[in-house]
Every structure is written in C-alpha cells, then in structure tokens.
C-alpha cells in the first residue's frame, strides 16, 4: 500500500472529503401482480423471481 511522504494539511483533507457525495439508488419501474412499483435496479432480478418482496406503498 502506498504511504504518503508527508502529512496532508487539515484544509486539504477536508476539501477532498467534501467532494464525496452519496447518490440515491436508481429506481426502475416494475409491475408485479398488476401493481406497479419503483425498486432499486440492484434488486430488480430478485423481485422478479420472487426472492424479495417489494415494500408496500408509503412504507419506508
């Protein structure tokens, strides 16, 4: 693993960390038993195959 030659200033560290942003999951529409849901793309296959149940509307 790379080891820095010198200490990074607090200002530079905080400026770098401030650039990181979490993004909300990409929701895609899927229809199950005639009802339409918006689910994360990563769970799409599992929901289609019945391994995962989609959350009821309004539940979080």
mmCIF file of the N, C-alpha and C atoms, coordinates in Angstrom:
data_MODEL
# 
_entry.id   MODEL 
# 
loop_
_atom_site.group_PDB 
_atom_site.id 
_atom_site.type_symbol 
_atom_site.label_atom_id 
_atom_site.label_alt_id 
_atom_site.label_comp_id 
_atom_site.label_asym_id 
_atom_site.label_entity_id 
_atom_site.label_seq_id 
_atom_site.pdbx_PDB_ins_code 
_atom_site.Cartn_x 
_atom_site.Cartn_y 
_atom_site.Cartn_z 
_atom_site.occupancy 
_atom_site.B_iso_or_equiv 
_atom_site.pdbx_formal_charge 
_atom_site.auth_seq_id 
_atom_site.auth_comp_id 
_atom_site.auth_asym_id 
_atom_site.auth_atom_id 
_atom_site.pdbx_PDB_model_num 
ATOM 1   N N  . UNK A 1 1  ? 0.835   -1.182  0.000   1.00 0.00 ? 1  UNK A N  1 
ATOM 2   C CA . UNK A 1 1  ? 0.000   0.000   0.000   1.00 0.00 ? 1  UNK A CA 1 
ATOM 3   C C  . UNK A 1 1  ? 0.876   1.240   0.000   1.00 0.00 ? 1  UNK A C  1 
ATOM 4   N N  . UNK A 1 2  ? 0.438   2.261   -0.706  1.00 0.00 ? 2  UNK A N  1 
ATOM 5   C CA . UNK A 1 2  ? 1.216   3.493   -0.779  1.00 0.00 ? 2  UNK A CA 1 
ATOM 6   C C  . UNK A 1 2  ? 1.183   4.231   0.547   1.00 0.00 ? 2  UNK A C  1 
ATOM 7   N N  . UNK A 1 3  ? 2.320   4.791   0.917   1.00 0.00 ? 3  UNK A N  1 
ATOM 8   C CA . UNK A 1 3  ? 2.438   5.553   2.154   1.00 0.00 ? 3  UNK A CA 1 
ATOM 9   C C  . UNK A 1 3  ? 2.817   6.981   1.782   1.00 0.00 ? 3  UNK A C  1 
ATOM 10  N N  . UNK A 1 4  ? 2.088   7.980   2.285   1.00 0.00 ? 4  UNK A N  1 
ATOM 11  C CA . UNK A 1 4  ? 2.413   9.354   1.934   1.00 0.00 ? 4  UNK A CA 1 
ATOM 12  C C  . UNK A 1 4  ? 3.761   9.786   2.503   1.00 0.00 ? 4  UNK A C  1 
ATOM 13  N N  . UNK A 1 5  ? 4.495   10.609  1.751   1.00 0.00 ? 5  UNK A N  1 
ATOM 14  C CA . UNK A 1 5  ? 5.804   11.089  2.207   1.00 0.00 ? 5  UNK A CA 1 
ATOM 15  C C  . UNK A 1 5  ? 5.666   12.144  3.280   1.00 0.00 ? 5  UNK A C  1 
ATOM 16  N N  . UNK A 1 6  ? 4.587   12.911  3.222   1.00 0.00 ? 6  UNK A N  1 
ATOM 17  C CA . UNK A 1 6  ? 4.406   13.964  4.219   1.00 0.00 ? 6  UNK A CA 1 
ATOM 18  C C  . UNK A 1 6  ? 2.936   14.088  4.588   1.00 0.00 ? 6  UNK A C  1 
ATOM 19  N N  . UNK A 1 7  ? 2.710   14.749  5.683   1.00 0.00 ? 7  UNK A N  1 
ATOM 20  C CA . UNK A 1 7  ? 1.356   14.904  6.203   1.00 0.00 ? 7  UNK A CA 1 
ATOM 21  C C  . UNK A 1 7  ? 0.532   15.819  5.302   1.00 0.00 ? 7  UNK A C  1 
ATOM 22  N N  . UNK A 1 8  ? -0.743  15.460  5.094   1.00 0.00 ? 8  UNK A N  1 
ATOM 23  C CA . UNK A 1 8  ? -1.659  16.313  4.336   1.00 0.00 ? 8  UNK A CA 1 
ATOM 24  C C  . UNK A 1 8  ? -2.309  17.288  5.304   1.00 0.00 ? 8  UNK A C  1 
ATOM 25  N N  . UNK A 1 9  ? -2.367  18.543  4.918   1.00 0.00 ? 9  UNK A N  1 
ATOM 26  C CA . UNK A 1 9  ? -2.943  19.549  5.815   1.00 0.00 ? 9  UNK A CA 1 
ATOM 27  C C  . UNK A 1 9  ? -4.419  19.264  6.072   1.00 0.00 ? 9  UNK A C  1 
ATOM 28  N N  . UNK A 1 10 ? -4.888  19.762  7.189   1.00 0.00 ? 10 UNK A N  1 
ATOM 29  C CA . UNK A 1 10 ? -6.304  19.577  7.552   1.00 0.00 ? 10 UNK A CA 1 
ATOM 30  C C  . UNK A 1 10 ? -7.209  20.193  6.492   1.00 0.00 ? 10 UNK A C  1 
ATOM 31  N N  . UNK A 1 11 ? -6.822  21.344  5.967   1.00 0.00 ? 11 UNK A N  1 
ATOM 32  C CA . UNK A 1 11 ? -7.627  22.026  4.954   1.00 0.00 ? 11 UNK A CA 1 
ATOM 33  C C  . UNK A 1 11 ? -7.748  21.176  3.688   1.00 0.00 ? 11 UNK A C  1 
ATOM 34  N N  . UNK A 1 12 ? -6.627  20.632  3.230   1.00 0.00 ? 12 UNK A N  1 
ATOM 35  C CA . UNK A 1 12 ? -6.663  19.801  2.024   1.00 0.00 ? 12 UNK A CA 1 
ATOM 36  C C  . UNK A 1 12 ? -7.473  18.526  2.251   1.00 0.00 ? 12 UNK A C  1 
ATOM 37  N N  . UNK A 1 13 ? -7.320  17.944  3.409   1.00 0.00 ? 13 UNK A N  1 
ATOM 38  C CA . UNK A 1 13 ? -8.069  16.724  3.723   1.00 0.00 ? 13 UNK A CA 1 
ATOM 39  C C  . UNK A 1 13 ? -9.564  17.007  3.686   1.00 0.00 ? 13 UNK A C  1 
ATOM 40  N N  . UNK A 1 14 ? -9.979  18.086  4.314   1.00 0.00 ? 14 UNK A N  1 
ATOM 41  C CA . UNK A 1 14 ? -11.409 18.393  4.378   1.00 0.00 ? 14 UNK A CA 1 
ATOM 42  C C  . UNK A 1 14 ? -11.962 18.810  3.021   1.00 0.00 ? 14 UNK A C  1 
ATOM 43  N N  . UNK A 1 15 ? -11.168 19.497  2.229   1.00 0.00 ? 15 UNK A N  1 
ATOM 44  C CA . UNK A 1 15 ? -11.626 19.856  0.881   1.00 0.00 ? 15 UNK A CA 1 
ATOM 45  C C  . UNK A 1 15 ? -11.821 18.604  0.037   1.00 0.00 ? 15 UNK A C  1 
ATOM 46  N N  . UNK A 1 16 ? -10.920 17.643  0.170   1.00 0.00 ? 16 UNK A N  1 
ATOM 47  C CA . UNK A 1 16 ? -11.045 16.397  -0.589  1.00 0.00 ? 16 UNK A CA 1 
ATOM 48  C C  . UNK A 1 16 ? -12.271 15.614  -0.130  1.00 0.00 ? 16 UNK A C  1 
ATOM 49  N N  . UNK A 1 17 ? -12.466 15.497  1.170   1.00 0.00 ? 17 UNK A N  1 
ATOM 50  C CA . UNK A 1 17 ? -13.589 14.723  1.690   1.00 0.00 ? 17 UNK A CA 1 
ATOM 51  C C  . UNK A 1 17 ? -14.928 15.361  1.348   1.00 0.00 ? 17 UNK A C  1 
ATOM 52  N N  . UNK A 1 18 ? -14.949 16.683  1.210   1.00 0.00 ? 18 UNK A N  1 
ATOM 53  C CA . UNK A 1 18 ? -16.204 17.381  0.932   1.00 0.00 ? 18 UNK A CA 1 
ATOM 54  C C  . UNK A 1 18 ? -16.719 17.089  -0.479  1.00 0.00 ? 18 UNK A C  1 
ATOM 55  N N  . UNK A 1 19 ? -15.864 16.577  -1.356  1.00 0.00 ? 19 UNK A N  1 
ATOM 56  C CA . UNK A 1 19 ? -16.274 16.306  -2.736  1.00 0.00 ? 19 UNK A CA 1 
ATOM 57  C C  . UNK A 1 19 ? -17.081 15.021  -2.852  1.00 0.00 ? 19 UNK A C  1 
ATOM 58  N N  . UNK A 1 20 ? -16.985 14.124  -1.860  1.00 0.00 ? 20 UNK A N  1 
ATOM 59  C CA . UNK A 1 20 ? -17.670 12.839  -1.923  1.00 0.00 ? 20 UNK A CA 1 
ATOM 60  C C  . UNK A 1 20 ? -19.146 13.044  -1.657  1.00 0.00 ? 20 UNK A C  1 
ATOM 61  N N  . UNK A 1 21 ? -19.983 12.501  -2.523  1.00 0.00 ? 21 UNK A N  1 
ATOM 62  C CA . UNK A 1 21 ? -21.424 12.633  -2.356  1.00 0.00 ? 21 UNK A CA 1 
ATOM 63  C C  . UNK A 1 21 ? -22.058 11.259  -2.549  1.00 0.00 ? 21 UNK A C  1 
ATOM 64  N N  . UNK A 1 22 ? -22.992 10.925  -1.700  1.00 0.00 ? 22 UNK A N  1 
ATOM 65  C CA . UNK A 1 22 ? -23.750 9.698   -1.883  1.00 0.00 ? 22 UNK A CA 1 
ATOM 66  C C  . UNK A 1 22 ? -24.869 9.976   -2.886  1.00 0.00 ? 22 UNK A C  1 
ATOM 67  N N  . UNK A 1 23 ? -25.157 9.022   -3.739  1.00 0.00 ? 23 UNK A N  1 
ATOM 68  C CA . UNK A 1 23 ? -26.229 9.200   -4.714  1.00 0.00 ? 23 UNK A CA 1 
ATOM 69  C C  . UNK A 1 23 ? -27.396 8.288   -4.355  1.00 0.00 ? 23 UNK A C  1 
ATOM 70  N N  . UNK A 1 24 ? -28.606 8.750   -4.541  1.00 0.00 ? 24 UNK A N  1 
ATOM 71  C CA . UNK A 1 24 ? -29.753 7.889   -4.247  1.00 0.00 ? 24 UNK A CA 1 
ATOM 72  C C  . UNK A 1 24 ? -29.792 6.720   -5.231  1.00 0.00 ? 24 UNK A C  1 
ATOM 73  N N  . UNK A 1 25 ? -30.376 5.584   -4.838  1.00 0.00 ? 25 UNK A N  1 
ATOM 74  C CA . UNK A 1 25 ? -30.410 4.431   -5.734  1.00 0.00 ? 25 UNK A CA 1 
ATOM 75  C C  . UNK A 1 25 ? -31.249 4.715   -6.972  1.00 0.00 ? 25 UNK A C  1 
ATOM 76  N N  . UNK A 1 26 ? -30.830 4.140   -8.088  1.00 0.00 ? 26 UNK A N  1 
ATOM 77  C CA . UNK A 1 26 ? -31.528 4.301   -9.356  1.00 0.00 ? 26 UNK A CA 1 
ATOM 78  C C  . UNK A 1 26 ? -32.795 3.441   -9.320  1.00 0.00 ? 26 UNK A C  1 
ATOM 79  N N  . UNK A 1 27 ? -33.963 4.075   -9.269  1.00 0.00 ? 27 UNK A N  1 
ATOM 80  C CA . UNK A 1 27 ? -35.223 3.340   -9.180  1.00 0.00 ? 27 UNK A CA 1 
ATOM 81  C C  . UNK A 1 27 ? -35.787 3.081   -10.577 1.00 0.00 ? 27 UNK A C  1 
ATOM 82  N N  . UNK A 1 28 ? -36.214 1.848   -10.804 1.00 0.00 ? 28 UNK A N  1 
ATOM 83  C CA . UNK A 1 28 ? -36.802 1.476   -12.084 1.00 0.00 ? 28 UNK A CA 1 
ATOM 84  C C  . UNK A 1 28 ? -38.202 0.920   -11.833 1.00 0.00 ? 28 UNK A C  1 
ATOM 85  N N  . UNK A 1 29 ? -39.139 1.169   -12.748 1.00 0.00 ? 29 UNK A N  1 
ATOM 86  C CA . UNK A 1 29 ? -40.496 0.650   -12.558 1.00 0.00 ? 29 UNK A CA 1 
ATOM 87  C C  . UNK A 1 29 ? -40.566 -0.842  -12.875 1.00 0.00 ? 29 UNK A C  1 
ATOM 88  N N  . UNK A 1 30 ? -41.332 -1.568  -12.059 1.00 0.00 ? 30 UNK A N  1 
ATOM 89  C CA . UNK A 1 30 ? -41.567 -2.985  -12.294 1.00 0.00 ? 30 UNK A CA 1 
ATOM 90  C C  . UNK A 1 30 ? -43.022 -3.269  -11.914 1.00 0.00 ? 30 UNK A C  1 
ATOM 91  N N  . UNK A 1 31 ? -43.685 -4.127  -12.696 1.00 0.00 ? 31 UNK A N  1 
ATOM 92  C CA . UNK A 1 31 ? -45.080 -4.475  -12.426 1.00 0.00 ? 31 UNK A CA 1 
ATOM 93  C C  . UNK A 1 31 ? -45.154 -5.901  -11.917 1.00 0.00 ? 31 UNK A C  1 
ATOM 94  N N  . UNK A 1 32 ? -45.761 -6.056  -10.732 1.00 0.00 ? 32 UNK A N  1 
ATOM 95  C CA . UNK A 1 32 ? -45.916 -7.376  -10.125 1.00 0.00 ? 32 UNK A CA 1 
ATOM 96  C C  . UNK A 1 32 ? -47.377 -7.534  -9.727  1.00 0.00 ? 32 UNK A C  1 
ATOM 97  N N  . UNK A 1 33 ? -48.009 -8.577  -10.226 1.00 0.00 ? 33 UNK A N  1 
ATOM 98  C CA . UNK A 1 33 ? -49.429 -8.852  -9.946  1.00 0.00 ? 33 UNK A CA 1 
ATOM 99  C C  . UNK A 1 33 ? -50.311 -7.644  -10.255 1.00 0.00 ? 33 UNK A C  1 
ATOM 100 N N  . UNK A 1 34 ? -50.018 -6.974  -11.353 1.00 0.00 ? 34 UNK A N  1 
ATOM 101 C CA . UNK A 1 34 ? -50.834 -5.843  -11.785 1.00 0.00 ? 34 UNK A CA 1 
ATOM 102 C C  . UNK A 1 34 ? -50.561 -4.544  -11.054 1.00 0.00 ? 34 UNK A C  1 
ATOM 103 N N  . UNK A 1 35 ? -49.649 -4.546  -10.085 1.00 0.00 ? 35 UNK A N  1 
ATOM 104 C CA . UNK A 1 35 ? -49.324 -3.320  -9.356  1.00 0.00 ? 35 UNK A CA 1 
ATOM 105 C C  . UNK A 1 35 ? -47.936 -2.860  -9.728  1.00 0.00 ? 35 UNK A C  1 
ATOM 106 N N  . UNK A 1 36 ? -47.787 -1.569  -9.945  1.00 0.00 ? 36 UNK A N  1 
ATOM 107 C CA . UNK A 1 36 ? -46.503 -1.008  -10.359 1.00 0.00 ? 36 UNK A CA 1 
ATOM 108 C C  . UNK A 1 36 ? -45.717 -0.519  -9.143  1.00 0.00 ? 36 UNK A C  1 
ATOM 109 N N  . UNK A 1 37 ? -44.448 -0.877  -9.093  1.00 0.00 ? 37 UNK A N  1 
ATOM 110 C CA . UNK A 1 37 ? -43.546 -0.457  -8.021  1.00 0.00 ? 37 UNK A CA 1 
ATOM 111 C C  . UNK A 1 37 ? -42.316 0.188   -8.650  1.00 0.00 ? 37 UNK A C  1 
ATOM 112 N N  . UNK A 1 38 ? -41.661 1.050   -7.879  1.00 0.00 ? 38 UNK A N  1 
ATOM 113 C CA . UNK A 1 38 ? -40.363 1.586   -8.276  1.00 0.00 ? 38 UNK A CA 1 
ATOM 114 C C  . UNK A 1 38 ? -39.350 1.010   -7.302  1.00 0.00 ? 38 UNK A C  1 
ATOM 115 N N  . UNK A 1 39 ? -38.436 0.209   -7.829  1.00 0.00 ? 39 UNK A N  1 
ATOM 116 C CA . UNK A 1 39 ? -37.480 -0.506  -6.987  1.00 0.00 ? 39 UNK A CA 1 
ATOM 117 C C  . UNK A 1 39 ? -36.057 -0.202  -7.442  1.00 0.00 ? 39 UNK A C  1 
ATOM 118 N N  . UNK A 1 40 ? -35.069 -0.350  -6.538  1.00 0.00 ? 40 UNK A N  1 
ATOM 119 C CA . UNK A 1 40 ? -33.667 -0.163  -6.944  1.00 0.00 ? 40 UNK A CA 1 
ATOM 120 C C  . UNK A 1 40 ? -33.285 -1.185  -8.012  1.00 0.00 ? 40 UNK A C  1 
ATOM 121 N N  . UNK A 1 41 ? -32.478 -0.745  -8.953  1.00 0.00 ? 41 UNK A N  1 
ATOM 122 C CA . UNK A 1 41 ? -32.070 -1.607  -10.062 1.00 0.00 ? 41 UNK A CA 1 
ATOM 123 C C  . UNK A 1 41 ? -31.362 -2.873  -9.561  1.00 0.00 ? 41 UNK A C  1 
ATOM 124 N N  . UNK A 1 42 ? -30.611 -2.765  -8.468  1.00 0.00 ? 42 UNK A N  1 
ATOM 125 C CA . UNK A 1 42 ? -29.876 -3.921  -7.951  1.00 0.00 ? 42 UNK A CA 1 
ATOM 126 C C  . UNK A 1 42 ? -30.815 -5.016  -7.458  1.00 0.00 ? 42 UNK A C  1 
ATOM 127 N N  . UNK A 1 43 ? -32.024 -4.667  -7.038  1.00 0.00 ? 43 UNK A N  1 
ATOM 128 C CA . UNK A 1 43 ? -32.976 -5.655  -6.523  1.00 0.00 ? 43 UNK A CA 1 
ATOM 129 C C  . UNK A 1 43 ? -33.951 -6.157  -7.576  1.00 0.00 ? 43 UNK A C  1 
ATOM 130 N N  . UNK A 1 44 ? -33.877 -5.639  -8.788  1.00 0.00 ? 44 UNK A N  1 
ATOM 131 C CA . UNK A 1 44 ? -34.860 -5.934  -9.822  1.00 0.00 ? 44 UNK A CA 1 
ATOM 132 C C  . UNK A 1 44 ? -34.995 -7.435  -10.087 1.00 0.00 ? 44 UNK A C  1 
ATOM 133 N N  . UNK A 1 45 ? -33.883 -8.127  -10.310 1.00 0.00 ? 45 UNK A N  1 
ATOM 134 C CA . UNK A 1 45 ? -33.938 -9.560  -10.618 1.00 0.00 ? 45 UNK A CA 1 
ATOM 135 C C  . UNK A 1 45 ? -34.525 -10.358 -9.463  1.00 0.00 ? 45 UNK A C  1 
ATOM 136 N N  . UNK A 1 46 ? -34.114 -10.030 -8.242  1.00 0.00 ? 46 UNK A N  1 
ATOM 137 C CA . UNK A 1 46 ? -34.618 -10.744 -7.078  1.00 0.00 ? 46 UNK A CA 1 
ATOM 138 C C  . UNK A 1 46 ? -36.108 -10.572 -6.897  1.00 0.00 ? 46 UNK A C  1 
ATOM 139 N N  . UNK A 1 47 ? -36.609 -9.382  -7.170  1.00 0.00 ? 47 UNK A N  1 
ATOM 140 C CA . UNK A 1 47 ? -38.046 -9.125  -7.047  1.00 0.00 ? 47 UNK A CA 1 
ATOM 141 C C  . UNK A 1 47 ? -38.812 -9.838  -8.143  1.00 0.00 ? 47 UNK A C  1 
ATOM 142 N N  . UNK A 1 48 ? -38.281 -9.817  -9.371  1.00 0.00 ? 48 UNK A N  1 
ATOM 143 C CA . UNK A 1 48 ? -38.950 -10.500 -10.480 1.00 0.00 ? 48 UNK A CA 1 
ATOM 144 C C  . UNK A 1 48 ? -39.043 -12.005 -10.231 1.00 0.00 ? 48 UNK A C  1 
ATOM 145 N N  . UNK A 1 49 ? -38.020 -12.575 -9.609  1.00 0.00 ? 49 UNK A N  1 
ATOM 146 C CA . UNK A 1 49 ? -38.003 -14.021 -9.363  1.00 0.00 ? 49 UNK A CA 1 
ATOM 147 C C  . UNK A 1 49 ? -38.707 -14.408 -8.069  1.00 0.00 ? 49 UNK A C  1 
ATOM 148 N N  . UNK A 1 50 ? -39.125 -13.415 -7.280  1.00 0.00 ? 50 UNK A N  1 
ATOM 149 C CA . UNK A 1 50 ? -39.864 -13.707 -6.063  1.00 0.00 ? 50 UNK A CA 1 
ATOM 150 C C  . UNK A 1 50 ? -39.012 -13.919 -4.831  1.00 0.00 ? 50 UNK A C  1 
ATOM 151 N N  . UNK A 1 51 ? -37.705 -13.673 -4.910  1.00 0.00 ? 51 UNK A N  1 
ATOM 152 C CA . UNK A 1 51 ? -36.834 -13.840 -3.753  1.00 0.00 ? 51 UNK A CA 1 
ATOM 153 C C  . UNK A 1 51 ? -37.030 -12.713 -2.742  1.00 0.00 ? 51 UNK A C  1 
ATOM 154 N N  . UNK A 1 52 ? -37.382 -11.520 -3.231  1.00 0.00 ? 52 UNK A N  1 
ATOM 155 C CA . UNK A 1 52 ? -37.523 -10.340 -2.390  1.00 0.00 ? 52 UNK A CA 1 
ATOM 156 C C  . UNK A 1 52 ? -38.918 -9.764  -2.624  1.00 0.00 ? 52 UNK A C  1 
ATOM 157 N N  . UNK A 1 53 ? -39.578 -9.383  -1.558  1.00 0.00 ? 53 UNK A N  1 
ATOM 158 C CA . UNK A 1 53 ? -40.900 -8.754  -1.682  1.00 0.00 ? 53 UNK A CA 1 
ATOM 159 C C  . UNK A 1 53 ? -40.747 -7.236  -1.697  1.00 0.00 ? 53 UNK A C  1 
ATOM 160 N N  . UNK A 1 54 ? -41.365 -6.546  -2.657  1.00 0.00 ? 54 UNK A N  1 
ATOM 161 C CA . UNK A 1 54 ? -41.269 -5.081  -2.662  1.00 0.00 ? 54 UNK A CA 1 
ATOM 162 C C  . UNK A 1 54 ? -42.022 -4.498  -1.473  1.00 0.00 ? 54 UNK A C  1 
ATOM 163 N N  . UNK A 1 55 ? -41.527 -3.378  -0.971  1.00 0.00 ? 55 UNK A N  1 
ATOM 164 C CA . UNK A 1 55 ? -42.164 -2.725  0.182   1.00 0.00 ? 55 UNK A CA 1 
ATOM 165 C C  . UNK A 1 55 ? -43.526 -2.175  -0.240  1.00 0.00 ? 55 UNK A C  1 
ATOM 166 N N  . UNK A 1 56 ? -44.524 -2.236  0.651   1.00 0.00 ? 56 UNK A N  1 
ATOM 167 C CA . UNK A 1 56 ? -45.829 -1.664  0.323   1.00 0.00 ? 56 UNK A CA 1 
ATOM 168 C C  . UNK A 1 56 ? -45.714 -0.156  0.131   1.00 0.00 ? 56 UNK A C  1 
ATOM 169 N N  . UNK A 1 57 ? -46.638 0.386   -0.623  1.00 0.00 ? 57 UNK A N  1 
ATOM 170 C CA . UNK A 1 57 ? -46.602 1.820   -0.901  1.00 0.00 ? 57 UNK A CA 1 
ATOM 171 C C  . UNK A 1 57 ? -46.691 2.633   0.387   1.00 0.00 ? 57 UNK A C  1 
ATOM 172 N N  . UNK A 1 58 ? -45.893 3.681   0.478   1.00 0.00 ? 58 UNK A N  1 
ATOM 173 C CA . UNK A 1 58 ? -45.911 4.561   1.635   1.00 0.00 ? 58 UNK A CA 1 
ATOM 174 C C  . UNK A 1 58 ? -45.057 4.056   2.790   1.00 0.00 ? 58 UNK A C  1 
ATOM 175 N N  . UNK A 1 59 ? -44.542 2.839   2.709   1.00 0.00 ? 59 UNK A N  1 
ATOM 176 C CA . UNK A 1 59 ? -43.699 2.319   3.779   1.00 0.00 ? 59 UNK A CA 1 
ATOM 177 C C  . UNK A 1 59 ? -42.254 2.701   3.521   1.00 0.00 ? 59 UNK A C  1 
ATOM 178 N N  . UNK A 1 60 ? -41.571 3.126   4.576   1.00 0.00 ? 60 UNK A N  1 
ATOM 179 C CA . UNK A 1 60 ? -40.150 3.456   4.453   1.00 0.00 ? 60 UNK A CA 1 
ATOM 180 C C  . UNK A 1 60 ? -39.441 3.112   5.691   1.00 0.00 ? 60 UNK A C  1 
# 
